[in-house]
Each structure stands twice: as C-alpha cells, then as structure tokens.
Amino acid sequence: MKIAYLFDIDGTLTPPMQKMQGDFVYSFLDWSNKKNFFLVGGSSYESIAKQVPFSIISRSSGIFSSMANELRVGDKLIYKNKFTPPKPLIKMLSSFQINTKSPTLGEAPFFEYRTGMLNFTTIGRSIGLDQRNIYYEWDKEFGERKDIAKAVEEEYPDLEAKLGGQISIDIQPKGLNKSQAVKYVRNLNKYDCIYFFGDKGFEGGNDYDARLEIENNDSNDIFYTVKDCNDTKKLLLS
C-alpha cells in the first residue's frame, strides 16, 4: 500500500514549543527514506520551521500550518485561508486573561494572529519552559482552557475553540481545522491510506477533528494517539 503519513508537531514530533530532538531527527530521516509524509501543525509555518530542521521539511510532501489553514509544498503556497476575529471576541478573551487564576504569569503577547485562526493564552507567550509546565499541570486540574473554549463556542456558534500545546487555545471558523489536511491528502487520490500521528486526539484537542475525519471514514486510515515525541519515535521504529 502507498501510505501518506501525517504528523502533528508539538507533543508528537517535538517537545512543546521546542526543537526536534537530535537523536529523533536522525532516526526520523532514516525512517522517512522512500516514504511520503506531511507535517500538520497548529503553529505558523515560520514557527514550524524553527522547530523542525530543514532536512526534514525539505523531504516532506507538504507542510500544513496554522491548523491546516495554510499549505506549502516546497517553496509554493498552495492555499491560505482568511479569518478576522471579531472585536467583541478579543474583548471577551482579554477579560479571561485579566481574571485568570493561573499560578504563573508572563507578559504579552497573549494573542497570536495566524493564517485562518487566532491563538490565545491567558499567561502570555513570553513565559519559559518551567512556567509552561506549571501552567499545564494546573490547567489539567482546574480546566481553565476548557472553560474558555466552551464559553467561546457558546457565544460564537460559528467558531470552534481547541486546546493547543501546553498553554493556549486555537480559535477558528468551524471546520477550518486539521481535518482539512486529511481531506486534502485523501482527495489527491495518490495514497491507499492515511496514518495520522497526534497527541491531542481527545475531544477538545486540536487533533480531534483529524481523528474524527479518519475514524468516521470507511477506509484503511488510522489515527495513532501518542503521549509525546518519544512515543512517536517508538511507534515508527517498532
């Protein structure tokens, strides 16, 4: 069978917001020989390029960035979706930021305007790794991000809000999520099946819609849930 492998970035190929680990880079390059793979990140293309080395990006069949709202194949931009967040949404999210009970706080920016989507965090994108880990563990217990995502979707039924990375929420128009990558690759009619690797395939996670697109389709496609990049490495090399 001719397989298309799709990989989430943060928590799947790399530690959250960090570079791909050296030993995994070499293992992945060896594994990828004569294979077709795509990268599917929630971050911008520029951020992905900082985390994943050019040796891997150049071998990929395409890079889906910003929740698959942008696709690049080599140096060519294939498509780019547009989204302008409504001003009342920004005001609403700012209120959540001001009133956060997080045990750790950083500084602005709290918003990142990406292609076709908005990324938001209550604690600021400037915080370090230790602070990210503190927030992530606190958020698992108190569910701040889940509560914010629910409030956004209730107030704006034409939008969806998904947990991304360790500290943020990805907000975009309904349907403009990572399922776009699965549909696009499937519609190429070049592959017998798709294998998608992601760490946030749970309901509310930003890989969830890709998982649904795969599991609800009568095909040989498979969604692989991984715990972290080491788990991905073990799956690929087993």
N, C-alpha and C positions, 0 to 999 in steps of 0.2 A: 504493500500500500504506500501511496505517496502521502506523507503526513505533513501538515502545517503545524508547527509548534508556536504557541503564543505565550509570552511571558510578561506578567506584571513586573514592576521594577522594585519599589520599596517593599521590603519584607519578603521578597521572592528571589530576586537576583542580588539585591544589596541589603545591608542593614538600613533602616530608615534614614533617609537624607544623607547617606554616606556613600563612599565609592565602593565599587565591587571589589571584594577581597582578592588579593593577588593569586592565591592558590586556586580559587574558584575560576578566575579568569583563564588560567592555563587549562584547567580541566574542561571548562566550557568550550574553549577554542578547539580542543581535541575532539570533544563530543560532537561539535557542530559541523565537522567536516562532512560535506555532501548532504547536509540537512537543510531544510527550509524553515526559518524561524522569523518571527516578528516580535518586536517589543511593544508592550501596551501599558503606558504609564499614565498616572493621573497628573504628573507634573508637566511643565512646559518642555519643549524639545531641548532648549538650552540647558535646563536642569538635568535632563536625562543624559545629555552629552557630558556633563560634569561627573556623573556617577558611573556611567558605563564607558569603558575605554573604546577608542576609535576602532581598534582591532576587531571588536565585536560588532559595533554599529555598522562598520563597512561590510561585514558579512551578512547582515540581516537582510531579509526580503522587504522590510519596511518598518518604520517607526511610527506608531500611533501615540500621540502625546495629548495632554490635556483631556483625559477621559475619552480618548479616541475622537476628539473633536478636530484633530488635525492629523494628516497622514503625509509622511515624507518617504519617498523611495529614492535612495541615493541622494542626489542634490535636487531632486524635483519635488515640489509641493503638489500633492495630488488633490487634496481638498482642505478647506478651512471653514469651519462653522463660525457663525457670529452670535453673540449674546451680550446685551447691555443690561446689567442688573438694575431693577427699578430702585429709585432713590429711597422709597419707604423701606425696602428690604435692607439697605445699608444702614438706615437709622435703627431698624429693629435689631440687627446683628450688633451694632455698636452698643446698644443697651445691654445685650447679653455680655459683651466684653467688659463694660463698666462694672457690672454686678457679679462677675464671676467669683466663685469661692475657691478657686484654684489655690493650692498651697505654694505655687511658684508662678512668677510673672516675669515676662520680658518686656521689650519695647516694640513699638511699631516697626514694620508693617503688620497689621492684623488682617489685611485683605491682600490677595494677590489676584489680579485680573488676568486670567489665562484665556486662550482661544476657546470660545464657546462655553465658558464656565467661570465661576467665581470660587476661589479657595479662601476659607475663613478660619481663623483661630482666635480664641479668647485670650491667649497668653503671649502672642507675638512671635513672629518667625525668627527673631534675633536670639532666642534662647539657645543654650548649649545642650549637648547630648545628655548630661546628667539631669538637667531640668526637664528635658523632654521625657526621660524615663520616669521621673517623679510624677509628672502630669499624667502620663499614660496609665500608670498604676492607680492613681487617684481616680481618673476618669472611668476605669474599669469598674471601680466600686460605686461611684456616685452617678455615672452616666450623664455627665453634662452634655457631651456631644450628641448623644441620642435624644436628649430632651430638646436641644436646639434644632436638630434635624426634624423632629416631629413637629415642632412649632412652625418651622419654615414651610413644611409641606401642608400643614393645616391652613396657614394664612395665604399661601400661594399654591393652589392645587395644580397649576400648570408647570410647577417646578418640582425637582426632586433633590434631596439632600442626602449625601452618603458619607460615611466615615472614611477618611483617607489618612494614611500614615499613622503617626502616633498622636498628633495634636490637632488635626484640622478636619474640616468638613468641606466636601466638594459639592457645589450647587450648580445645577444646570437645568435647562428645559427638559421635560420628561422625554425619555427615550434617547437623549443625546449623551449616552454613557458608553461604557466599554463593550456593551453588546454590539455597538456599531462595528467594532473590529472583527468580531466573529462573523457578522453578516457580510461584511466586505470581503473577507478572505473566502468565505463559503461561496459567494457569488462570482469569484474569479473562475470557478469551475476547473481549477488546476489540481485540487487535492481530494483525496479519498476521504480524509477525516481531519479533524482539528483536535489538538491536545492543548488545553489552556492550563497554565500553572499560576495560581494566585493564593495569597494568604488572607484575603478578605472576601471570601465567597459566602460568608454568613449574611443573613438578612440585615440590611442597613449598611453593609460594607461596600466599598466601591468596585469589587469584583463580582458582586452578587448578580447583577443583570447579565453579565457574560456567562455566569454559571447557569442561570435560568435559560438563556438562549441556547446553550448547549444541551442541557438536560431535557428541555421541552421539545427538542427537535429529534425526529425519528431518524437517527443516523448513528455512526460509529464514533461520534465526537465524545471526548472525555474531558471533564473538569477535574484537575488534580488540586486538592486543598493542601497547602504546605504550611508549616509552622514558621519557617524562617528560611534564609538562603542556604543554610547548611542542610536543611531538609530537602530543598530543591536539588542540591548537589547529590545527595544520596539517591534520590529518585532517578536522576539522569544517568548516574554511573552504576546503578544496580543491574 
